[in-house]
């Protein structure tokens, strides 16, 4: 799927939220995003009439003009 020249894809994994609101990011996704322990993350929400999507990325990786 493409949103404003951003290609979105689905990671084939599901995770449950624990009692403190944490979600474990799968190793394959952490590798794709080059995430390391201690990295600061940014979370953003995209929605339209057809779907809702939560995006994540390194705080220094996301260009604010796409938010």
Biopython code that builds the backbone (N, CA, C, O; Angstrom):
import numpy as np
from Bio.PDB.StructureBuilder import StructureBuilder

atoms = [
    (1, "UNK", "N", (0.847, -1.166, 0.000)),
    (1, "UNK", "CA", (0.000, 0.000, 0.000)),
    (1, "UNK", "C", (0.897, 1.234, 0.000)),
    (1, "UNK", "O", (1.966, 1.212, 0.610)),
    (2, "UNK", "N", (0.484, 2.311, -0.671)),
    (2, "UNK", "CA", (1.276, 3.534, -0.733)),
    (2, "UNK", "C", (0.451, 4.700, -0.196)),
    (2, "UNK", "O", (-0.687, 4.911, -0.616)),
    (3, "UNK", "N", (1.027, 5.447, 0.726)),
    (3, "UNK", "CA", (0.396, 6.619, 1.323)),
    (3, "UNK", "C", (1.316, 7.806, 1.151)),
    (3, "UNK", "O", (2.408, 7.822, 1.720)),
    (4, "UNK", "N", (0.908, 8.796, 0.386)),
    (4, "UNK", "CA", (1.744, 9.993, 0.192)),
    (4, "UNK", "C", (3.184, 9.629, -0.118)),
    (4, "UNK", "O", (4.108, 10.141, 0.514)),
    (5, "UNK", "N", (3.379, 8.748, -1.088)),
    (5, "UNK", "CA", (4.705, 8.303, -1.520)),
    (5, "UNK", "C", (5.450, 7.493, -0.470)),
    (5, "UNK", "O", (6.670, 7.353, -0.560)),
    (6, "UNK", "N", (4.747, 6.957, 0.523)),
    (6, "UNK", "CA", (5.347, 6.075, 1.523)),
    (6, "UNK", "C", (4.789, 4.685, 1.276)),
    (6, "UNK", "O", (3.572, 4.503, 1.258)),
    (7, "UNK", "N", (5.649, 3.712, 1.087)),
    (7, "UNK", "CA", (5.190, 2.344, 0.888)),
    (7, "UNK", "C", (5.039, 1.674, 2.241)),
    (7, "UNK", "O", (5.965, 1.685, 3.053)),
    (8, "UNK", "N", (3.872, 1.092, 2.486)),
    (8, "UNK", "CA", (3.605, 0.388, 3.738)),
    (8, "UNK", "C", (3.517, -1.103, 3.448)),
    (8, "UNK", "O", (2.985, -1.514, 2.417)),
    (9, "UNK", "N", (4.032, -1.891, 4.344)),
    (9, "UNK", "CA", (3.892, -3.333, 4.215)),
    (9, "UNK", "C", (3.548, -3.903, 5.588)),
    (9, "UNK", "O", (3.712, -3.237, 6.610)),
    (10, "UNK", "N", (3.074, -5.128, 5.594)),
    (10, "UNK", "CA", (2.691, -5.779, 6.847)),
    (10, "UNK", "C", (3.772, -6.763, 7.263)),
    (10, "UNK", "O", (4.272, -7.534, 6.445)),
    (11, "UNK", "N", (4.121, -6.731, 8.519)),
    (11, "UNK", "CA", (5.012, -7.735, 9.092)),
    (11, "UNK", "C", (4.121, -8.888, 9.511)),
    (11, "UNK", "O", (3.127, -8.686, 10.208)),
    (12, "UNK", "N", (4.464, -10.077, 9.098)),
    (12, "UNK", "CA", (3.618, -11.234, 9.369)),
    (12, "UNK", "C", (3.866, -11.744, 10.789)),
    (12, "UNK", "O", (4.445, -12.812, 10.987)),
    (13, "UNK", "N", (3.423, -10.973, 11.760)),
    (13, "UNK", "CA", (3.583, -11.353, 13.160)),
    (13, "UNK", "C", (2.485, -10.675, 13.969)),
    (13, "UNK", "O", (2.053, -9.568, 13.646)),
    (14, "UNK", "N", (2.049, -11.341, 15.006)),
    (14, "UNK", "CA", (1.112, -10.722, 15.931)),
    (14, "UNK", "C", (1.727, -10.769, 17.325)),
    (14, "UNK", "O", (2.461, -11.698, 17.662)),
    (15, "UNK", "N", (1.425, -9.778, 18.111)),
    (15, "UNK", "CA", (1.916, -9.707, 19.477)),
    (15, "UNK", "C", (0.797, -9.218, 20.377)),
    (15, "UNK", "O", (-0.067, -8.456, 19.942)),
    (16, "UNK", "N", (0.809, -9.649, 21.620)),
    (16, "UNK", "CA", (-0.159, -9.171, 22.611)),
    (16, "UNK", "C", (0.499, -8.079, 23.441)),
    (16, "UNK", "O", (1.711, -8.081, 23.659)),
    (17, "UNK", "N", (-0.329, -7.150, 23.897)),
    (17, "UNK", "CA", (0.130, -6.098, 24.796)),
    (17, "UNK", "C", (0.128, -6.671, 26.206)),
    (17, "UNK", "O", (-0.856, -7.277, 26.630)),
    (18, "UNK", "N", (1.239, -6.479, 26.941)),
    (18, "UNK", "CA", (1.288, -7.008, 28.301)),
    (18, "UNK", "C", (0.599, -6.056, 29.277)),
    (18, "UNK", "O", (0.074, -5.019, 28.872)),
    (19, "UNK", "N", (0.601, -6.405, 30.546)),
    (19, "UNK", "CA", (-0.101, -5.652, 31.573)),
    (19, "UNK", "C", (0.375, -4.227, 31.753)),
    (19, "UNK", "O", (-0.365, -3.396, 32.279)),
    (20, "UNK", "N", (1.592, -3.922, 31.329)),
    (20, "UNK", "CA", (2.106, -2.554, 31.448)),
    (20, "UNK", "C", (2.078, -1.809, 30.114)),
    (20, "UNK", "O", (2.633, -0.716, 29.998)),
    (21, "UNK", "N", (1.425, -2.407, 29.097)),
    (21, "UNK", "CA", (1.274, -1.729, 27.816)),
    (21, "UNK", "C", (2.410, -1.952, 26.835)),
    (21, "UNK", "O", (2.489, -1.267, 25.815)),
    (22, "UNK", "N", (3.293, -2.904, 27.129)),
    (22, "UNK", "CA", (4.444, -3.154, 26.250)),
    (22, "UNK", "C", (4.110, -4.164, 25.162)),
    (22, "UNK", "O", (3.310, -5.080, 25.356)),
    (23, "UNK", "N", (4.745, -3.971, 24.016)),
    (23, "UNK", "CA", (4.660, -4.915, 22.906)),
    (23, "UNK", "C", (6.097, -5.258, 22.514)),
    (23, "UNK", "O", (6.936, -4.367, 22.376)),
    (24, "UNK", "N", (6.374, -6.532, 22.337)),
    (24, "UNK", "CA", (7.703, -6.942, 21.890)),
    (24, "UNK", "C", (7.755, -6.825, 20.373)),
    (24, "UNK", "O", (6.931, -7.413, 19.673)),
    (25, "UNK", "N", (8.714, -6.074, 19.870)),
    (25, "UNK", "CA", (8.895, -5.922, 18.421)),
    (25, "UNK", "C", (9.675, -7.128, 17.921)),
    (25, "UNK", "O", (10.763, -7.406, 18.425)),
    (26, "UNK", "N", (9.138, -7.854, 16.932)),
    (26, "UNK", "CA", (9.828, -9.053, 16.442)),
    (26, "UNK", "C", (11.247, -8.756, 15.964)),
    (26, "UNK", "O", (11.520, -7.682, 15.429)),
    (27, "UNK", "N", (12.146, -9.717, 16.164)),
    (27, "UNK", "CA", (13.556, -9.558, 15.808)),
    (27, "UNK", "C", (13.735, -9.164, 14.341)),
    (27, "UNK", "O", (14.550, -8.295, 14.031)),
    (28, "UNK", "N", (12.980, -9.795, 13.436)),
    (28, "UNK", "CA", (13.106, -9.466, 12.018)),
    (28, "UNK", "C", (12.784, -8.011, 11.725)),
    (28, "UNK", "O", (13.441, -7.380, 10.897)),
    (29, "UNK", "N", (11.770, -7.476, 12.405)),
    (29, "UNK", "CA", (11.404, -6.075, 12.226)),
    (29, "UNK", "C", (12.450, -5.158, 12.857)),
    (29, "UNK", "O", (12.796, -4.124, 12.285)),
    (30, "UNK", "N", (12.956, -5.535, 14.038)),
    (30, "UNK", "CA", (14.033, -4.734, 14.655)),
    (30, "UNK", "C", (15.246, -4.682, 13.739)),
    (30, "UNK", "O", (15.878, -3.635, 13.607)),
    (31, "UNK", "N", (15.574, -5.799, 13.108)),
    (31, "UNK", "CA", (16.706, -5.829, 12.182)),
    (31, "UNK", "C", (16.449, -4.938, 10.969)),
    (31, "UNK", "O", (17.333, -4.192, 10.549)),
    (32, "UNK", "N", (15.235, -5.013, 10.402)),
    (32, "UNK", "CA", (14.905, -4.183, 9.231)),
    (32, "UNK", "C", (14.998, -2.702, 9.547)),
    (32, "UNK", "O", (15.423, -1.909, 8.706)),
    (33, "UNK", "N", (14.601, -2.325, 10.757)),
    (33, "UNK", "CA", (14.647, -0.920, 11.170)),
    (33, "UNK", "C", (15.990, -0.530, 11.786)),
    (33, "UNK", "O", (16.204, 0.624, 12.157)),
    (34, "UNK", "N", (16.893, -1.513, 11.889)),
    (34, "UNK", "CA", (18.218, -1.297, 12.505)),
    (34, "UNK", "C", (18.075, -0.722, 13.907)),
    (34, "UNK", "O", (18.763, 0.231, 14.271)),
    (35, "UNK", "N", (17.174, -1.312, 14.692)),
    (35, "UNK", "CA", (16.932, -0.856, 16.060)),
    (35, "UNK", "C", (17.907, -1.515, 17.013)),
    (35, "UNK", "O", (18.204, -2.704, 16.900)),
    (36, "UNK", "N", (18.398, -0.732, 17.946)),
    (36, "UNK", "CA", (19.297, -1.212, 18.986)),
    (36, "UNK", "C", (18.682, -0.889, 20.346)),
    (36, "UNK", "O", (17.858, 0.019, 20.461)),
    (37, "UNK", "N", (19.082, -1.628, 21.361)),
    (37, "UNK", "CA", (18.623, -1.343, 22.718)),
    (37, "UNK", "C", (18.951, 0.102, 23.062)),
    (37, "UNK", "O", (20.071, 0.560, 22.834)),
    (38, "UNK", "N", (17.977, 0.820, 23.611)),
    (38, "UNK", "CA", (18.173, 2.215, 24.013)),
    (38, "UNK", "C", (17.804, 3.231, 22.942)),
    (38, "UNK", "O", (17.771, 4.428, 23.228)),
    (39, "UNK", "N", (17.520, 2.783, 21.691)),
    (39, "UNK", "CA", (17.112, 3.716, 20.642)),
    (39, "UNK", "C", (15.811, 4.406, 21.032)),
    (39, "UNK", "O", (14.914, 3.777, 21.594)),
    (40, "UNK", "N", (15.709, 5.693, 20.736)),
    (40, "UNK", "CA", (14.473, 6.430, 20.962)),
    (40, "UNK", "C", (13.557, 6.189, 19.775)),
    (40, "UNK", "O", (13.970, 6.298, 18.620)),
    (41, "UNK", "N", (12.287, 5.853, 20.083)),
    (41, "UNK", "CA", (11.321, 5.516, 19.040)),
    (41, "UNK", "C", (10.254, 6.587, 18.936)),
    (41, "UNK", "O", (9.958, 7.289, 19.903)),
    (42, "UNK", "N", (9.679, 6.700, 17.742)),
    (42, "UNK", "CA", (8.522, 7.565, 17.540)),
    (42, "UNK", "C", (7.382, 6.680, 17.043)),
    (42, "UNK", "O", (7.590, 5.799, 16.209)),
    (43, "UNK", "N", (6.184, 6.920, 17.557)),
    (43, "UNK", "CA", (4.986, 6.191, 17.154)),
    (43, "UNK", "C", (4.027, 7.197, 16.538)),
    (43, "UNK", "O", (3.855, 8.297, 17.063)),
    (44, "UNK", "N", (3.409, 6.828, 15.436)),
    (44, "UNK", "CA", (2.440, 7.706, 14.799)),
    (44, "UNK", "C", (1.266, 6.884, 14.309)),
    (44, "UNK", "O", (1.369, 5.670, 14.135)),
    (45, "UNK", "N", (0.154, 7.558, 14.090)),
    (45, "UNK", "CA", (-1.097, 6.887, 13.750)),
    (45, "UNK", "C", (-1.595, 7.424, 12.417)),
    (45, "UNK", "O", (-1.709, 8.635, 12.229)),
    (46, "UNK", "N", (-1.890, 6.520, 11.495)),
    (46, "UNK", "CA", (-2.464, 6.877, 10.199)),
    (46, "UNK", "C", (-3.845, 6.256, 10.119)),
    (46, "UNK", "O", (-4.042, 5.115, 10.535)),
    (47, "UNK", "N", (-4.798, 7.000, 9.589)),
    (47, "UNK", "CA", (-6.136, 6.438, 9.442)),
    (47, "UNK", "C", (-6.842, 7.071, 8.256)),
    (47, "UNK", "O", (-6.578, 8.217, 7.890)),
    (48, "UNK", "N", (-7.736, 6.308, 7.668)),
    (48, "UNK", "CA", (-8.674, 6.826, 6.687)),
    (48, "UNK", "C", (-9.943, 5.993, 6.789)),
    (48, "UNK", "O", (-10.134, 5.285, 7.778)),
    (49, "UNK", "N", (-10.808, 6.063, 5.795)),
    (49, "UNK", "CA", (-12.074, 5.352, 5.859)),
    (49, "UNK", "C", (-11.894, 3.842, 5.808)),
    (49, "UNK", "O", (-12.776, 3.104, 6.246)),
    (50, "UNK", "N", (-10.756, 3.364, 5.275)),
    (50, "UNK", "CA", (-10.563, 1.939, 5.044)),
    (50, "UNK", "C", (-9.730, 1.220, 6.100)),
    (50, "UNK", "O", (-9.904, 0.016, 6.289)),
    (51, "UNK", "N", (-8.832, 1.917, 6.793)),
    (51, "UNK", "CA", (-7.946, 1.230, 7.718)),
    (51, "UNK", "C", (-7.393, 2.181, 8.771)),
    (51, "UNK", "O", (-7.486, 3.401, 8.637)),
    (52, "UNK", "N", (-6.818, 1.602, 9.817)),
    (52, "UNK", "CA", (-6.055, 2.309, 10.849)),
    (52, "UNK", "C", (-4.686, 1.652, 10.895)),
    (52, "UNK", "O", (-4.579, 0.434, 10.752)),
    (53, "UNK", "N", (-3.651, 2.433, 11.091)),
    (53, "UNK", "CA", (-2.290, 1.901, 11.084)),
    (53, "UNK", "C", (-1.450, 2.648, 12.104)),
    (53, "UNK", "O", (-1.491, 3.876, 12.169)),
    (54, "UNK", "N", (-0.680, 1.903, 12.910)),
    (54, "UNK", "CA", (0.288, 2.505, 13.818)),
    (54, "UNK", "C", (1.664, 2.287, 13.213)),
    (54, "UNK", "O", (2.036, 1.158, 12.894)),
    (55, "UNK", "N", (2.407, 3.351, 13.059)),
    (55, "UNK", "CA", (3.759, 3.260, 12.519)),
    (55, "UNK", "C", (4.780, 3.502, 13.610)),
    (55, "UNK", "O", (4.507, 4.200, 14.587)),
    (56, "UNK", "N", (5.964, 2.920, 13.438)),
    (56, "UNK", "CA", (7.058, 3.155, 14.370)),
    (56, "UNK", "C", (8.337, 3.407, 13.587)),
    (56, "UNK", "O", (8.458, 2.999, 12.432)),
    (57, "UNK", "N", (9.264, 4.060, 14.201)),
    (57, "UNK", "CA", (10.563, 4.262, 13.590)),
    (57, "UNK", "C", (11.502, 4.909, 14.587)),
    (57, "UNK", "O", (11.084, 5.358, 15.654)),
    (58, "UNK", "N", (12.772, 4.952, 14.230)),
    (58, "UNK", "CA", (13.718, 5.679, 15.064)),
    (58, "UNK", "C", (13.331, 7.145, 15.045)),
    (58, "UNK", "O", (12.906, 7.665, 14.013)),
    (59, "UNK", "N", (13.474, 7.807, 16.167)),
    (59, "UNK", "CA", (13.069, 9.202, 16.269)),
    (59, "UNK", "C", (13.795, 10.068, 15.252)),
    (59, "UNK", "O", (13.221, 11.045, 14.771)),
    (60, "UNK", "N", (15.031, 9.746, 14.909)),
    (60, "UNK", "CA", (15.783, 10.550, 13.945)),
    (60, "UNK", "C", (15.551, 10.084, 12.507)),
    (60, "UNK", "O", (16.132, 10.642, 11.576)),
    (61, "UNK", "N", (14.706, 9.064, 12.317)),
    (61, "UNK", "CA", (14.482, 8.481, 11.002)),
    (61, "UNK", "C", (13.243, 9.038, 10.312)),
    (61, "UNK", "O", (13.220, 9.130, 9.085)),
    (62, "UNK", "N", (12.216, 9.410, 11.067)),
    (62, "UNK", "CA", (10.946, 9.840, 10.505)),
    (62, "UNK", "C", (11.013, 11.317, 10.130)),
    (62, "UNK", "O", (11.393, 12.160, 10.942)),
    (63, "UNK", "N", (10.642, 11.610, 8.903)),
    (63, "UNK", "CA", (10.574, 12.989, 8.449)),
    (63, "UNK", "C", (9.225, 13.568, 8.875)),
    (63, "UNK", "O", (8.186, 13.064, 8.449)),
    (64, "UNK", "N", (9.217, 14.619, 9.710)),
    (64, "UNK", "CA", (7.961, 15.147, 10.238)),
    (64, "UNK", "C", (6.964, 15.578, 9.162)),
    (64, "UNK", "O", (5.766, 15.643, 9.439)),
    (65, "UNK", "N", (7.424, 15.876, 7.941)),
    (65, "UNK", "CA", (6.482, 16.320, 6.913)),
    (65, "UNK", "C", (5.510, 15.210, 6.523)),
    (65, "UNK", "O", (4.467, 15.493, 5.933)),
    (66, "UNK", "N", (5.833, 13.937, 6.842)),
    (66, "UNK", "CA", (4.936, 12.831, 6.523)),
    (66, "UNK", "C", (3.942, 12.544, 7.632)),
    (66, "UNK", "O", (3.047, 11.718, 7.454)),
    (67, "UNK", "N", (4.077, 13.204, 8.767)),
    (67, "UNK", "CA", (3.172, 12.935, 9.898)),
    (67, "UNK", "C", (1.922, 13.774, 9.807)),
    (67, "UNK", "O", (1.051, 13.680, 10.672)),
]
sb = StructureBuilder()
sb.init_structure("model")
sb.init_model(0)
sb.init_chain("A")
sb.init_seg("    ")
for serial, (resi, resn, name, xyz) in enumerate(atoms, 1):
    if name == "N":
        sb.init_residue(resn, " ", resi, " ")
    sb.init_atom(name, np.array(xyz, "f"), 0.0, 1.0, " ", f" {name:<3s}", serial, name[0])
structure = sb.get_structure()
